[in-house]
Amino acid sequence: MRRAMINEVLGSLGGDLWCSAKMVALWPWPAVVVGKHRQRFTWDDYRVFTRLLKPGDFLLCRADQFLPQNRAIPGAFKHLAVYTGPCQVGGRDAATGFILKARPMRDETVPWSRTVTHAIKEGVVVQDLGEVLFHYDYVCAVRATENDTKRRGIVAAALDAVGMAYNFAFRPTSQPQFYCTELGLHCMNAVGLTGPQKTRIMTAWWGGTSMVPLADAFVKTLPMVCCSTACSAPAFMRQGRDDEVRQKIVRARDACMAELSGDPLRGEEHDGRISGSRGTPSSQVYSGGR
C-alpha cells in the first residue's frame, strides 16, 4: 500500500513535468511554462486515423515532453489506449473535461462517434479521439481481432472499467485497478484473446520491479493498422531498437501515404492542436500522465 501511494505521488509529478528541446513546464502544471512544444502529430495523421480505425483497436503512443516516463519505460511506445468508437454519453465532467457515462453504440453518426478509453493517473477515463491523439507526438494503431463480436467485447470491457483507479503498484491488487497496458491486456483476455508477453522492468523509483506488458509488445504481437508521420523519423525509429517494430512502422506508413493520395486537404499547415471541450488546446484539457 505504501509503495502504491509513493508511486502515485511520483507518477503525478512525472506526468506533469514536461520537458523537450524547446519547452519546459514546471509542476504544478501550468504554473510555469517556458517556450513552446513542437507538436508532431498532424492533421493529415488525424484524417488517416479516423478513416482506418475500428472500435476495439489499440492506440500506442509516445510524447516527447514526458521525459521521466520515456527514460524509464523500455521501447519506442510508452502508453496504450483503447479506441472505443461511437458511444452514448452523459456529457462531460466540468472540472476535467472527461466524457461521462459512455456506453457503446454501433451508429457512427452519433455526436460522440470517436471515443478513446485509457488508464491515466486519474484512473480509467473516456476522452474524444482528437484530445488524445493531439496530446502525443508518435502514435500507431494495432488491431487485436477482425471479428466484430470480439471487437465489441473489447469495447465493452474497456468501458466497463471506466471509473476504476490507476494501478500505481503495477502488480495484482485486491480491488480492480489498471495501468495503461494492463487495461489492453484485460480487454483481450475478456474476449478470449491471448495478450502479449510480459517483461520485467523497474516500476518503482527505488528499484522495485514487476512483470508488465510493454506497449511495444502489443506492436510486435498484433498487426499495425496505421501510424503517424513522425513515427518514420530516423530519430524515433532508433528508439525502438527492434527491427520488427521498425518494419511494421514502415509498412503502416506506406499504407497511410496511400490512404492520403489524392486527398485535397493533404499537407495543410496547422499548429498541431485541436480545440478541447472548453475551447482550449487539448494539451491543456488533458491532465493525465503519459
C-alpha positions as CSV (number, residue, x, y, z in Angstrom):
1,M,0.0,0.0,0.0
2,R,2.8,2.4,0.9
3,R,4.6,1.6,-2.3
4,A,1.5,2.4,-4.4
5,M,0.9,5.7,-2.6
6,I,4.5,6.8,-3.2
7,N,4.3,5.8,-6.8
8,E,1.1,7.8,-7.2
9,V,2.7,10.9,-5.9
10,L,5.8,10.5,-8.0
11,G,3.8,9.4,-11.0
12,S,1.8,12.6,-10.7
13,L,5.0,14.7,-10.6
14,G,6.4,12.9,-13.6
15,G,3.1,13.2,-15.6
16,D,3.1,16.9,-15.1
17,L,6.7,17.6,-15.6
18,W,7.0,18.4,-19.3
19,C,10.4,18.9,-21.0
20,S,11.5,19.0,-24.6
21,A,14.1,20.8,-26.7
22,K,12.0,23.9,-26.9
23,M,9.7,23.8,-23.9
24,V,9.8,23.3,-20.2
25,A,6.7,23.2,-17.9
26,L,7.4,23.1,-14.1
27,W,5.0,21.3,-11.8
28,P,2.3,22.1,-10.8
29,W,1.1,22.5,-14.4
30,P,0.5,25.0,-15.8
31,A,2.2,27.3,-13.2
32,V,5.4,28.0,-15.2
33,V,5.7,27.3,-18.9
34,V,8.8,28.4,-20.9
35,G,8.8,28.1,-24.7
36,K,6.5,26.1,-26.9
37,H,6.5,22.4,-27.5
38,R,6.7,21.3,-31.1
39,Q,3.6,19.2,-31.9
40,R,4.5,16.3,-34.2
41,F,1.0,14.7,-34.7
42,T,-0.5,16.4,-37.7
43,W,-4.0,16.9,-39.2
44,D,-3.0,14.6,-42.1
45,D,-2.3,11.9,-39.4
46,Y,-5.7,12.6,-37.8
47,R,-7.6,12.2,-41.1
48,V,-5.9,8.8,-41.7
49,F,-6.6,7.6,-38.3
50,T,-10.3,8.5,-38.5
51,R,-10.6,6.6,-41.8
52,L,-8.8,3.4,-40.7
53,L,-9.6,2.9,-37.0
54,K,-12.2,0.4,-35.9
55,P,-13.7,0.2,-32.4
56,G,-11.6,-2.2,-30.4
57,D,-8.2,-1.1,-31.9
58,F,-5.4,-0.2,-29.6
59,L,-3.5,3.1,-29.8
60,L,0.2,3.0,-28.8
61,C,1.6,6.4,-28.0
62,R,4.6,8.4,-27.0
63,A,5.0,12.1,-26.2
64,D,8.4,13.8,-26.3
65,Q,7.7,16.0,-23.4
66,F,7.2,13.2,-20.9
67,L,10.9,12.9,-20.2
68,P,10.8,10.8,-17.0
69,Q,8.5,8.1,-18.5
70,N,10.4,8.0,-21.8
71,R,13.6,7.3,-19.8
72,A,12.1,4.7,-17.5
73,I,9.9,2.6,-19.9
74,P,11.7,0.5,-22.5
75,G,10.7,0.6,-26.1
76,A,9.5,3.1,-28.7
77,F,5.9,3.5,-27.4
78,K,5.0,4.2,-23.8
79,H,1.2,4.3,-23.5
80,L,-1.8,2.3,-24.6
81,A,-5.4,3.5,-25.1
82,V,-8.4,1.6,-26.4
83,Y,-10.4,3.1,-29.3
84,T,-14.0,2.6,-28.1
85,G,-15.6,4.4,-31.1
86,P,-19.3,5.5,-31.1
87,C,-20.7,6.0,-27.6
88,Q,-23.9,7.2,-26.0
89,V,-22.6,9.6,-23.3
90,G,-23.8,11.7,-20.4
91,G,-21.9,14.9,-21.1
92,R,-18.5,16.0,-19.7
93,D,-17.1,16.5,-16.3
94,A,-16.9,20.2,-15.7
95,A,-13.6,20.1,-13.9
96,T,-11.6,17.6,-16.0
97,G,-13.4,17.6,-19.4
98,F,-13.6,13.7,-19.3
99,I,-16.6,12.2,-21.0
100,L,-19.2,10.7,-18.6
101,K,-21.4,7.6,-18.7
102,A,-20.1,6.4,-22.0
103,R,-21.9,3.3,-23.4
104,P,-21.1,1.6,-26.7
105,M,-23.2,2.2,-29.8
106,R,-22.9,0.9,-33.4
107,D,-24.1,4.1,-35.1
108,E,-21.1,6.1,-36.1
109,T,-23.1,9.2,-36.9
110,V,-23.8,9.9,-33.3
111,P,-22.1,13.1,-31.9
112,W,-19.6,11.1,-29.8
113,S,-18.6,8.8,-32.6
114,R,-14.8,8.7,-31.8
115,T,-14.1,8.0,-28.2
116,V,-10.9,6.6,-26.5
117,T,-10.8,4.9,-23.2
118,H,-7.5,4.6,-21.3
119,A,-5.9,4.4,-17.9
120,I,-4.1,7.6,-16.7
121,K,-3.2,8.9,-13.3
122,E,-6.8,10.0,-12.6
123,G,-8.0,6.4,-13.4
124,V,-9.7,4.8,-16.4
125,V,-11.4,7.7,-18.3
126,V,-13.1,8.4,-21.7
127,Q,-12.0,11.2,-24.0
128,D,-12.5,12.3,-27.5
129,L,-10.1,10.8,-30.1
130,G,-8.7,14.2,-31.0
131,E,-8.0,15.1,-27.5
132,V,-5.8,12.0,-27.1
133,L,-4.1,11.9,-30.5
134,F,-3.0,15.6,-30.4
135,H,-1.6,15.1,-26.9
136,Y,1.1,12.8,-28.3
137,D,3.8,13.1,-30.9
138,Y,4.1,9.5,-32.1
139,V,1.1,7.2,-32.4
140,C,0.3,3.9,-34.1
141,A,-2.8,1.7,-34.1
142,V,-2.9,-2.1,-33.9
143,R,-5.8,-4.5,-34.3
144,A,-6.4,-7.3,-31.8
145,T,-9.0,-9.0,-34.0
146,E,-11.1,-8.7,-37.2
147,N,-14.0,-10.5,-35.5
148,D,-16.8,-8.0,-35.0
149,T,-18.2,-9.7,-31.9
150,K,-14.8,-9.8,-30.2
151,R,-14.1,-6.2,-31.2
152,R,-17.4,-5.2,-29.5
153,G,-16.4,-7.2,-26.5
154,I,-13.1,-5.3,-26.2
155,V,-15.0,-2.0,-26.3
156,A,-17.4,-3.2,-23.6
157,A,-14.6,-4.4,-21.4
158,A,-12.8,-1.1,-21.7
159,L,-16.0,1.0,-20.9
160,D,-16.9,-1.3,-18.0
161,A,-13.5,-0.4,-16.4
162,V,-14.2,3.4,-16.6
163,G,-14.0,4.9,-13.1
164,M,-11.6,2.3,-11.7
165,A,-8.4,3.6,-10.2
166,Y,-4.9,3.7,-11.8
167,N,-2.8,0.7,-10.7
168,F,0.2,2.6,-9.3
169,A,1.5,-0.7,-7.7
170,F,1.9,-2.3,-11.2
171,R,1.0,-5.7,-9.7
172,P,-2.3,-7.5,-8.9
173,T,-4.4,-5.7,-6.3
174,S,-7.3,-6.6,-4.2
175,Q,-9.5,-4.1,-5.9
176,P,-9.8,-3.8,-9.8
177,Q,-7.2,-1.3,-10.9
178,F,-5.4,-0.8,-14.2
179,Y,-2.3,0.8,-15.6
180,C,-2.5,1.6,-19.3
181,T,-1.2,-1.6,-21.0
182,E,-2.9,-3.7,-18.2
183,L,-6.2,-2.4,-19.5
184,G,-5.4,-3.5,-23.0
185,L,-4.4,-7.0,-21.8
186,H,-7.6,-7.1,-19.7
187,C,-9.7,-6.3,-22.8
188,M,-8.1,-9.0,-24.8
189,N,-8.5,-11.6,-22.1
190,A,-12.2,-10.6,-21.7
191,V,-12.9,-11.9,-25.3
192,G,-10.6,-14.9,-25.1
193,L,-7.6,-13.5,-26.9
194,T,-4.0,-14.1,-25.7
195,G,-2.2,-11.0,-24.9
196,P,1.5,-10.2,-25.5
197,Q,4.2,-11.5,-23.2
198,K,5.2,-9.5,-20.1
199,T,8.6,-8.1,-19.4
200,R,10.2,-7.4,-16.0
201,I,11.0,-3.7,-15.7
202,M,11.6,-1.3,-12.9
203,T,8.2,0.1,-11.7
204,A,9.3,1.9,-8.5
205,W,11.7,4.8,-8.2
206,W,13.7,3.0,-5.6
207,G,14.3,-0.1,-7.7
208,G,11.3,-2.3,-7.3
209,T,10.4,-4.4,-10.4
210,S,7.2,-6.0,-11.8
211,M,6.2,-8.1,-14.8
212,V,4.2,-5.8,-17.2
213,P,3.1,-6.0,-20.8
214,L,5.1,-3.2,-22.6
215,A,3.4,-1.1,-25.3
216,D,5.9,-2.3,-27.8
217,A,4.9,-5.9,-27.1
218,F,1.4,-5.1,-28.5
219,V,3.1,-3.6,-31.6
220,K,5.1,-6.8,-32.1
221,T,2.2,-9.2,-31.4
222,L,-0.6,-7.5,-33.3
223,P,-0.9,-6.2,-36.9
224,M,-0.4,-2.5,-37.3
225,V,-3.2,-0.5,-38.9
226,C,-1.7,2.9,-39.3
227,C,0.9,5.2,-37.7
228,S,1.6,8.9,-37.6
229,T,4.1,10.6,-39.9
230,A,6.6,11.3,-37.1
231,C,6.9,7.5,-36.4
232,S,9.0,7.1,-39.6
233,A,11.5,9.8,-38.5
234,P,15.0,8.2,-38.1
235,A,15.5,9.6,-34.6
236,F,12.2,7.8,-33.4
237,M,13.0,4.6,-35.4
238,R,16.2,4.2,-33.4
239,Q,14.2,4.4,-30.1
240,G,12.6,1.0,-30.6
241,R,15.9,-0.9,-31.1
242,D,13.7,-3.6,-32.6
243,D,13.7,-4.5,-36.3
244,E,10.2,-6.0,-36.1
245,V,8.8,-2.7,-34.8
246,R,10.7,-0.7,-37.4
247,Q,9.4,-2.9,-40.2
248,K,5.8,-2.6,-39.1
249,I,6.1,1.1,-38.9
250,V,7.5,1.3,-42.5
251,R,4.7,-0.9,-43.8
252,A,2.0,1.1,-41.9
253,R,3.4,4.4,-43.1
254,D,3.3,3.2,-46.7
255,A,-0.4,2.3,-46.2
256,C,-1.1,5.7,-44.7
257,M,0.5,7.5,-47.6
258,A,-1.6,5.5,-50.0
259,E,-4.7,6.5,-48.0
260,L,-3.8,10.2,-48.3
261,S,-3.1,10.1,-52.0
262,G,-5.5,12.4,-53.8
263,D,-6.7,14.0,-50.5
264,P,-7.3,17.7,-51.4
265,L,-6.5,18.7,-47.8
266,R,-3.2,16.9,-47.6
267,G,-0.3,18.9,-46.5
268,E,-2.2,21.8,-44.9
269,E,-0.3,23.8,-42.4
270,H,-1.7,23.6,-38.8
271,D,-0.2,24.3,-35.4
272,G,-0.8,20.6,-34.5
273,R,-3.5,21.3,-31.9
274,I,-7.2,20.7,-31.7
275,S,-9.7,22.5,-29.5
276,G,-11.0,20.7,-26.4
277,S,-14.3,20.9,-24.7
278,R,-13.7,24.5,-23.4
279,G,-12.1,25.9,-26.4
280,T,-8.5,25.4,-25.1
281,P,-5.8,23.3,-26.7
282,S,-6.2,19.6,-25.9
283,S,-2.8,19.5,-24.3
284,Q,-4.3,21.6,-21.5
285,V,-7.7,19.8,-21.4
286,Y,-5.9,16.5,-20.9
287,S,-4.5,16.5,-17.4
288,G,-3.3,12.9,-17.1
289,G,0.2,11.5,-17.1
290,R,1.7,9.6,-20.0
